[in-house]
């Protein structure tokens, strides 16, 4: 649907829930994939940051 940061996804998920809809999110942590300038760190740096936040499998659908 869109590429954006976490706050936009939370709003979209809440909207869909209010409409009895379904929402799936996927983290994009590789700056080579996202060429919007939203991700500035390296892929390895982002993976380390995700692990610090307790996310062990960043490729699963949320």
PDB file of N, CA, C and O in Angstrom:
ATOM      1  N   UNK A   1       0.825  -1.188   0.000  1.00  0.00           N
ATOM      2  CA  UNK A   1       0.000   0.000   0.000  1.00  0.00           C
ATOM      3  C   UNK A   1       0.869   1.252   0.000  1.00  0.00           C
ATOM      4  O   UNK A   1       0.604   2.203  -0.734  1.00  0.00           O
ATOM      5  N   UNK A   2       1.912   1.241   0.833  1.00  0.00           N
ATOM      6  CA  UNK A   2       2.751   2.428   0.927  1.00  0.00           C
ATOM      7  C   UNK A   2       4.074   2.079   1.594  1.00  0.00           C
ATOM      8  O   UNK A   2       4.212   1.021   2.208  1.00  0.00           O
ATOM      9  N   UNK A   3       5.021   2.960   1.470  1.00  0.00           N
ATOM     10  CA  UNK A   3       6.274   2.862   2.212  1.00  0.00           C
ATOM     11  C   UNK A   3       6.297   4.050   3.149  1.00  0.00           C
ATOM     12  O   UNK A   3       6.107   5.194   2.736  1.00  0.00           O
ATOM     13  N   UNK A   4       6.529   3.767   4.389  1.00  0.00           N
ATOM     14  CA  UNK A   4       6.587   4.835   5.375  1.00  0.00           C
ATOM     15  C   UNK A   4       7.188   4.313   6.657  1.00  0.00           C
ATOM     16  O   UNK A   4       7.566   3.144   6.742  1.00  0.00           O
ATOM     17  N   UNK A   5       7.278   5.146   7.628  1.00  0.00           N
ATOM     18  CA  UNK A   5       7.842   4.763   8.912  1.00  0.00           C
ATOM     19  C   UNK A   5       6.773   4.107   9.788  1.00  0.00           C
ATOM     20  O   UNK A   5       5.606   4.024   9.406  1.00  0.00           O
ATOM     21  N   UNK A   6       7.189   3.648  10.958  1.00  0.00           N
ATOM     22  CA  UNK A   6       6.303   2.919  11.855  1.00  0.00           C
ATOM     23  C   UNK A   6       5.028   3.690  12.224  1.00  0.00           C
ATOM     24  O   UNK A   6       3.960   3.080  12.256  1.00  0.00           O
ATOM     25  N   UNK A   7       5.087   5.003  12.504  1.00  0.00           N
ATOM     26  CA  UNK A   7       3.851   5.697  12.878  1.00  0.00           C
ATOM     27  C   UNK A   7       2.758   5.607  11.808  1.00  0.00           C
ATOM     28  O   UNK A   7       1.579   5.463  12.130  1.00  0.00           O
ATOM     29  N   UNK A   8       3.154   5.691  10.543  1.00  0.00           N
ATOM     30  CA  UNK A   8       2.157   5.577   9.472  1.00  0.00           C
ATOM     31  C   UNK A   8       1.533   4.184   9.435  1.00  0.00           C
ATOM     32  O   UNK A   8       0.349   4.032   9.136  1.00  0.00           O
ATOM     33  N   UNK A   9       2.333   3.182   9.738  1.00  0.00           N
ATOM     34  CA  UNK A   9       1.818   1.812   9.741  1.00  0.00           C
ATOM     35  C   UNK A   9       0.850   1.581  10.894  1.00  0.00           C
ATOM     36  O   UNK A   9      -0.154   0.886  10.737  1.00  0.00           O
ATOM     37  N   UNK A  10       1.150   2.164  12.048  1.00  0.00           N
ATOM     38  CA  UNK A  10       0.259   2.020  13.204  1.00  0.00           C
ATOM     39  C   UNK A  10      -1.085   2.661  12.900  1.00  0.00           C
ATOM     40  O   UNK A  10      -2.130   2.099  13.227  1.00  0.00           O
ATOM     41  N   UNK A  11      -1.065   3.823  12.281  1.00  0.00           N
ATOM     42  CA  UNK A  11      -2.312   4.501  11.917  1.00  0.00           C
ATOM     43  C   UNK A  11      -3.089   3.670  10.895  1.00  0.00           C
ATOM     44  O   UNK A  11      -4.303   3.512  11.016  1.00  0.00           O
ATOM     45  N   UNK A  12      -2.395   3.142   9.897  1.00  0.00           N
ATOM     46  CA  UNK A  12      -3.059   2.312   8.882  1.00  0.00           C
ATOM     47  C   UNK A  12      -3.643   1.057   9.501  1.00  0.00           C
ATOM     48  O   UNK A  12      -4.761   0.666   9.166  1.00  0.00           O
ATOM     49  N   UNK A  13      -2.905   0.421  10.398  1.00  0.00           N
ATOM     50  CA  UNK A  13      -3.400  -0.793  11.057  1.00  0.00           C
ATOM     51  C   UNK A  13      -4.634  -0.488  11.906  1.00  0.00           C
ATOM     52  O   UNK A  13      -5.593  -1.260  11.912  1.00  0.00           O
ATOM     53  N   UNK A  14      -4.607   0.637  12.621  1.00  0.00           N
ATOM     54  CA  UNK A  14      -5.760   1.021  13.434  1.00  0.00           C
ATOM     55  C   UNK A  14      -6.978   1.308  12.555  1.00  0.00           C
ATOM     56  O   UNK A  14      -8.097   0.922  12.892  1.00  0.00           O
ATOM     57  N   UNK A  15      -6.754   1.984  11.430  1.00  0.00           N
ATOM     58  CA  UNK A  15      -7.860   2.239  10.497  1.00  0.00           C
ATOM     59  C   UNK A  15      -8.479   0.937  10.010  1.00  0.00           C
ATOM     60  O   UNK A  15      -9.701   0.783  10.003  1.00  0.00           O
ATOM     61  N   UNK A  16      -7.631   0.009   9.605  1.00  0.00           N
ATOM     62  CA  UNK A  16      -8.134  -1.265   9.093  1.00  0.00           C
ATOM     63  C   UNK A  16      -8.879  -2.045  10.175  1.00  0.00           C
ATOM     64  O   UNK A  16      -9.899  -2.676   9.900  1.00  0.00           O
ATOM     65  N   UNK A  17      -8.366  -1.999  11.401  1.00  0.00           N
ATOM     66  CA  UNK A  17      -9.045  -2.708  12.490  1.00  0.00           C
ATOM     67  C   UNK A  17     -10.431  -2.129  12.743  1.00  0.00           C
ATOM     68  O   UNK A  17     -11.380  -2.874  12.985  1.00  0.00           O
ATOM     69  N   UNK A  18     -10.553  -0.799  12.689  1.00  0.00           N
ATOM     70  CA  UNK A  18     -11.863  -0.156  12.885  1.00  0.00           C
ATOM     71  C   UNK A  18     -12.855  -0.551  11.801  1.00  0.00           C
ATOM     72  O   UNK A  18     -14.064  -0.563  12.032  1.00  0.00           O
ATOM     73  N   UNK A  19     -12.345  -0.873  10.626  1.00  0.00           N
ATOM     74  CA  UNK A  19     -13.196  -1.262   9.498  1.00  0.00           C
ATOM     75  C   UNK A  19     -13.346  -2.773   9.382  1.00  0.00           C
ATOM     76  O   UNK A  19     -13.803  -3.279   8.357  1.00  0.00           O
ATOM     77  N   UNK A  20     -12.955  -3.507  10.453  1.00  0.00           N
ATOM     78  CA  UNK A  20     -12.966  -4.974  10.450  1.00  0.00           C
ATOM     79  C   UNK A  20     -12.150  -5.534   9.291  1.00  0.00           C
ATOM     80  O   UNK A  20     -12.491  -6.570   8.720  1.00  0.00           O
ATOM     81  N   UNK A  21     -11.081  -4.843   8.954  1.00  0.00           N
ATOM     82  CA  UNK A  21     -10.216  -5.274   7.864  1.00  0.00           C
ATOM     83  C   UNK A  21      -9.015  -6.047   8.373  1.00  0.00           C
ATOM     84  O   UNK A  21      -8.942  -6.403   9.549  1.00  0.00           O
ATOM     85  N   UNK A  22      -8.097  -6.298   7.497  1.00  0.00           N
ATOM     86  CA  UNK A  22      -6.894  -7.067   7.801  1.00  0.00           C
ATOM     87  C   UNK A  22      -5.681  -6.252   7.363  1.00  0.00           C
ATOM     88  O   UNK A  22      -5.705  -5.589   6.327  1.00  0.00           O
ATOM     89  N   UNK A  23      -4.640  -6.311   8.153  1.00  0.00           N
ATOM     90  CA  UNK A  23      -3.428  -5.554   7.856  1.00  0.00           C
ATOM     91  C   UNK A  23      -2.220  -6.437   8.092  1.00  0.00           C
ATOM     92  O   UNK A  23      -2.131  -7.111   9.118  1.00  0.00           O
ATOM     93  N   UNK A  24      -1.293  -6.438   7.154  1.00  0.00           N
ATOM     94  CA  UNK A  24      -0.010  -7.106   7.337  1.00  0.00           C
ATOM     95  C   UNK A  24       1.090  -6.093   7.089  1.00  0.00           C
ATOM     96  O   UNK A  24       1.026  -5.298   6.152  1.00  0.00           O
ATOM     97  N   UNK A  25       2.088  -6.133   7.933  1.00  0.00           N
ATOM     98  CA  UNK A  25       3.222  -5.236   7.767  1.00  0.00           C
ATOM     99  C   UNK A  25       4.505  -6.020   7.637  1.00  0.00           C
ATOM    100  O   UNK A  25       4.627  -7.120   8.175  1.00  0.00           O
ATOM    101  N   UNK A  26       5.453  -5.462   6.930  1.00  0.00           N
ATOM    102  CA  UNK A  26       6.757  -6.091   6.787  1.00  0.00           C
ATOM    103  C   UNK A  26       7.820  -5.014   6.977  1.00  0.00           C
ATOM    104  O   UNK A  26       7.746  -3.937   6.385  1.00  0.00           O
ATOM    105  N   UNK A  27       8.800  -5.322   7.805  1.00  0.00           N
ATOM    106  CA  UNK A  27       9.896  -4.388   8.017  1.00  0.00           C
ATOM    107  C   UNK A  27      10.827  -4.405   6.814  1.00  0.00           C
ATOM    108  O   UNK A  27      11.168  -5.471   6.300  1.00  0.00           O
ATOM    109  N   UNK A  28      11.226  -3.250   6.378  1.00  0.00           N
ATOM    110  CA  UNK A  28      12.226  -3.135   5.321  1.00  0.00           C
ATOM    111  C   UNK A  28      13.424  -2.455   5.970  1.00  0.00           C
ATOM    112  O   UNK A  28      13.362  -1.283   6.341  1.00  0.00           O
ATOM    113  N   UNK A  29      14.504  -3.200   6.102  1.00  0.00           N
ATOM    114  CA  UNK A  29      15.658  -2.724   6.856  1.00  0.00           C
ATOM    115  C   UNK A  29      16.903  -2.582   5.997  1.00  0.00           C
ATOM    116  O   UNK A  29      17.964  -2.224   6.508  1.00  0.00           O
ATOM    117  N   UNK A  30      16.797  -2.850   4.720  1.00  0.00           N
ATOM    118  CA  UNK A  30      17.942  -2.781   3.819  1.00  0.00           C
ATOM    119  C   UNK A  30      17.865  -1.489   3.015  1.00  0.00           C
ATOM    120  O   UNK A  30      16.941  -1.296   2.225  1.00  0.00           O
ATOM    121  N   UNK A  31      18.839  -0.606   3.219  1.00  0.00           N
ATOM    122  CA  UNK A  31      18.817   0.693   2.522  1.00  0.00           C
ATOM    123  C   UNK A  31      18.977   0.537   1.015  1.00  0.00           C
ATOM    124  O   UNK A  31      18.634   1.453   0.267  1.00  0.00           O
ATOM    125  N   UNK A  32      19.494  -0.608   0.549  1.00  0.00           N
ATOM    126  CA  UNK A  32      19.602  -0.855  -0.891  1.00  0.00           C
ATOM    127  C   UNK A  32      18.235  -1.120  -1.513  1.00  0.00           C
ATOM    128  O   UNK A  32      18.044  -0.907  -2.710  1.00  0.00           O
ATOM    129  N   UNK A  33      17.289  -1.583  -0.706  1.00  0.00           N
ATOM    130  CA  UNK A  33      15.932  -1.859  -1.192  1.00  0.00           C
ATOM    131  C   UNK A  33      15.099  -0.586  -1.182  1.00  0.00           C
ATOM    132  O   UNK A  33      14.385  -0.295  -2.141  1.00  0.00           O
ATOM    133  N   UNK A  34      15.192   0.161  -0.107  1.00  0.00           N
ATOM    134  CA  UNK A  34      14.415   1.385   0.045  1.00  0.00           C
ATOM    135  C   UNK A  34      15.283   2.549  -0.406  1.00  0.00           C
ATOM    136  O   UNK A  34      16.235   2.921   0.279  1.00  0.00           O
ATOM    137  N   UNK A  35      14.965   3.106  -1.520  1.00  0.00           N
ATOM    138  CA  UNK A  35      15.781   4.194  -2.066  1.00  0.00           C
ATOM    139  C   UNK A  35      15.098   5.549  -1.868  1.00  0.00           C
ATOM    140  O   UNK A  35      15.195   6.441  -2.710  1.00  0.00           O
ATOM    141  N   UNK A  36      14.400   5.679  -0.727  1.00  0.00           N
ATOM    142  CA  UNK A  36      13.683   6.915  -0.452  1.00  0.00           C
ATOM    143  C   UNK A  36      14.440   7.827   0.504  1.00  0.00           C
ATOM    144  O   UNK A  36      14.021   8.961   0.737  1.00  0.00           O
ATOM    145  N   UNK A  37      15.548   7.345   1.059  1.00  0.00           N
ATOM    146  CA  UNK A  37      16.269   8.125   2.051  1.00  0.00           C
ATOM    147  C   UNK A  37      15.730   7.956   3.450  1.00  0.00           C
ATOM    148  O   UNK A  37      16.235   8.585   4.380  1.00  0.00           O
ATOM    149  N   UNK A  38      14.707   7.114   3.630  1.00  0.00           N
ATOM    150  CA  UNK A  38      14.147   6.894   4.961  1.00  0.00           C
ATOM    151  C   UNK A  38      15.064   6.050   5.834  1.00  0.00           C
ATOM    152  O   UNK A  38      15.044   6.168   7.059  1.00  0.00           O
ATOM    153  N   UNK A  39      15.866   5.200   5.204  1.00  0.00           N
ATOM    154  CA  UNK A  39      16.782   4.336   5.943  1.00  0.00           C
ATOM    155  C   UNK A  39      18.193   4.769   5.595  1.00  0.00           C
ATOM    156  O   UNK A  39      18.605   4.697   4.437  1.00  0.00           O
ATOM    157  N   UNK A  40      18.931   5.216   6.595  1.00  0.00           N
ATOM    158  CA  UNK A  40      20.265   5.742   6.305  1.00  0.00           C
ATOM    159  C   UNK A  40      21.378   4.819   6.768  1.00  0.00           C
ATOM    160  O   UNK A  40      22.513   4.954   6.312  1.00  0.00           O
ATOM    161  N   UNK A  41      21.083   3.885   7.660  1.00  0.00           N
ATOM    162  CA  UNK A  41      22.123   3.002   8.173  1.00  0.00           C
ATOM    163  C   UNK A  41      22.350   1.829   7.235  1.00  0.00           C
ATOM    164  O   UNK A  41      21.602   1.627   6.278  1.00  0.00           O
ATOM    165  N   UNK A  42      23.385   1.061   7.520  1.00  0.00           N
ATOM    166  CA  UNK A  42      23.659  -0.138   6.737  1.00  0.00           C
ATOM    167  C   UNK A  42      22.676  -1.245   7.118  1.00  0.00           C
ATOM    168  O   UNK A  42      22.041  -1.193   8.171  1.00  0.00           O
ATOM    169  N   UNK A  43      22.564  -2.234   6.257  1.00  0.00           N
ATOM    170  CA  UNK A  43      21.688  -3.374   6.531  1.00  0.00           C
ATOM    171  C   UNK A  43      22.098  -4.050   7.840  1.00  0.00           C
ATOM    172  O   UNK A  43      21.245  -4.375   8.665  1.00  0.00           O
ATOM    173  N   UNK A  44      23.396  -4.259   8.029  1.00  0.00           N
ATOM    174  CA  UNK A  44      23.887  -4.910   9.240  1.00  0.00           C
ATOM    175  C   UNK A  44      23.585  -4.075  10.484  1.00  0.00           C
ATOM    176  O   UNK A  44      23.215  -4.617  11.526  1.00  0.00           O
ATOM    177  N   UNK A  45      23.745  -2.759  10.372  1.00  0.00           N
ATOM    178  CA  UNK A  45      23.424  -1.876  11.492  1.00  0.00           C
ATOM    179  C   UNK A  45      21.951  -1.918  11.849  1.00  0.00           C
ATOM    180  O   UNK A  45      21.585  -1.920  13.025  1.00  0.00           O
ATOM    181  N   UNK A  46      21.108  -1.952  10.827  1.00  0.00           N
ATOM    182  CA  UNK A  46      19.667  -2.033  11.080  1.00  0.00           C
ATOM    183  C   UNK A  46      19.292  -3.374  11.704  1.00  0.00           C
ATOM    184  O   UNK A  46      18.453  -3.416  12.604  1.00  0.00           O
ATOM    185  N   UNK A  47      19.896  -4.469  11.245  1.00  0.00           N
ATOM    186  CA  UNK A  47      19.623  -5.781  11.832  1.00  0.00           C
ATOM    187  C   UNK A  47      20.044  -5.823  13.300  1.00  0.00           C
ATOM    188  O   UNK A  47      19.333  -6.389  14.130  1.00  0.00           O
ATOM    189  N   UNK A  48      21.183  -5.235  13.625  1.00  0.00           N
ATOM    190  CA  UNK A  48      21.639  -5.186  15.019  1.00  0.00           C
ATOM    191  C   UNK A  48      20.659  -4.377  15.864  1.00  0.00           C
ATOM    192  O   UNK A  48      20.341  -4.758  16.990  1.00  0.00           O
ATOM    193  N   UNK A  49      20.188  -3.275  15.323  1.00  0.00           N
ATOM    194  CA  UNK A  49      19.212  -2.433  16.047  1.00  0.00           C
ATOM    195  C   UNK A  49      17.901  -3.186  16.272  1.00  0.00           C
ATOM    196  O   UNK A  49      17.305  -3.083  17.345  1.00  0.00           O
ATOM    197  N   UNK A  50      17.452  -3.938  15.274  1.00  0.00           N
ATOM    198  CA  UNK A  50      16.232  -4.733  15.429  1.00  0.00           C
ATOM    199  C   UNK A  50      16.403  -5.796  16.498  1.00  0.00           C
ATOM    200  O   UNK A  50      15.491  -6.023  17.293  1.00  0.00           O
ATOM    201  N   UNK A  51      17.565  -6.457  16.533  1.00  0.00           N
ATOM    202  CA  UNK A  51      17.825  -7.463  17.563  1.00  0.00           C
ATOM    203  C   UNK A  51      17.799  -6.828  18.953  1.00  0.00           C
ATOM    204  O   UNK A  51      17.291  -7.432  19.898  1.00  0.00           O
ATOM    205  N   UNK A  52      18.339  -5.622  19.087  1.00  0.00           N
ATOM    206  CA  UNK A  52      18.303  -4.909  20.368  1.00  0.00           C
ATOM    207  C   UNK A  52      16.875  -4.636  20.810  1.00  0.00           C
ATOM    208  O   UNK A  52      16.592  -4.588  22.008  1.00  0.00           O
ATOM    209  N   UNK A  53      15.972  -4.458  19.851  1.00  0.00           N
ATOM    210  CA  UNK A  53      14.560  -4.204  20.164  1.00  0.00           C
ATOM    211  C   UNK A  53      13.778  -5.494  20.367  1.00  0.00           C
ATOM    212  O   UNK A  53      12.577  -5.459  20.634  1.00  0.00           O
ATOM    213  N   UNK A  54      14.466  -6.652  20.241  1.00  0.00           N
ATOM    214  CA  UNK A  54      13.803  -7.929  20.479  1.00  0.00           C
ATOM    215  C   UNK A  54      13.197  -8.564  19.242  1.00  0.00           C
ATOM    216  O   UNK A  54      12.450  -9.535  19.357  1.00  0.00           O
ATOM    217  N   UNK A  55      13.497  -8.043  18.072  1.00  0.00           N
ATOM    218  CA  UNK A  55      12.960  -8.603  16.830  1.00  0.00           C
ATOM    219  C   UNK A  55      14.003  -9.556  16.266  1.00  0.00           C
ATOM    220  O   UNK A  55      15.018  -9.130  15.714  1.00  0.00           O
ATOM    221  N   UNK A  56      13.740 -10.858  16.412  1.00  0.00           N
ATOM    222  CA  UNK A  56      14.696 -11.876  15.978  1.00  0.00           C
ATOM    223  C   UNK A  56      14.522 -12.261  14.515  1.00  0.00           C
ATOM    224  O   UNK A  56      15.490 -12.651  13.862  1.00  0.00           O
ATOM    225  N   UNK A  57      13.309 -12.158  13.992  1.00  0.00           N
ATOM    226  CA  UNK A  57      13.042 -12.525  12.591  1.00  0.00           C
ATOM    227  C   UNK A  57      12.396 -11.338  11.864  1.00  0.00           C
ATOM    228  O   UNK A  57      11.171 -11.269  11.767  1.00  0.00           O
ATOM    229  N   UNK A  58      13.205 -10.410  11.356  1.00  0.00           N
ATOM    230  CA  UNK A  58      12.634  -9.212  10.748  1.00  0.00           C
ATOM    231  C   UNK A  58      11.937  -9.474   9.397  1.00  0.00           C
ATOM    232  O   UNK A  58      11.262  -8.589   8.871  1.00  0.00           O
ATOM    233  N   UNK A  59      12.098 -10.666   8.847  1.00  0.00           N
ATOM    234  CA  UNK A  59      11.494 -10.966   7.544  1.00  0.00           C
ATOM    235  C   UNK A  59      10.079 -11.539   7.648  1.00  0.00           C
ATOM    236  O   UNK A  59       9.427 -11.738   6.623  1.00  0.00           O
ATOM    237  N   UNK A  60       9.596 -11.805   8.851  1.00  0.00           N
ATOM    238  CA  UNK A  60       8.245 -12.363   8.974  1.00  0.00           C
ATOM    239  C   UNK A  60       7.203 -11.254   8.836  1.00  0.00           C
ATOM    240  O   UNK A  60       7.474 -10.085   9.110  1.00  0.00           O
ATOM    241  N   UNK A  61       6.035 -11.642   8.415  1.00  0.00           N
ATOM    242  CA  UNK A  61       4.928 -10.684   8.323  1.00  0.00           C
ATOM    243  C   UNK A  61       4.425 -10.385   9.716  1.00  0.00           C
ATOM    244  O   UNK A  61       4.276 -11.289  10.539  1.00  0.00           O
ATOM    245  N   UNK A  62       4.168  -9.139   9.979  1.00  0.00           N
ATOM    246  CA  UNK A  62       3.672  -8.710  11.286  1.00  0.00           C
ATOM    247  C   UNK A  62       2.195  -8.385  11.210  1.00  0.00           C
ATOM    248  O   UNK A  62       1.594  -8.004  12.215  1.00  0.00           O
TER     249      UNK A  62
END
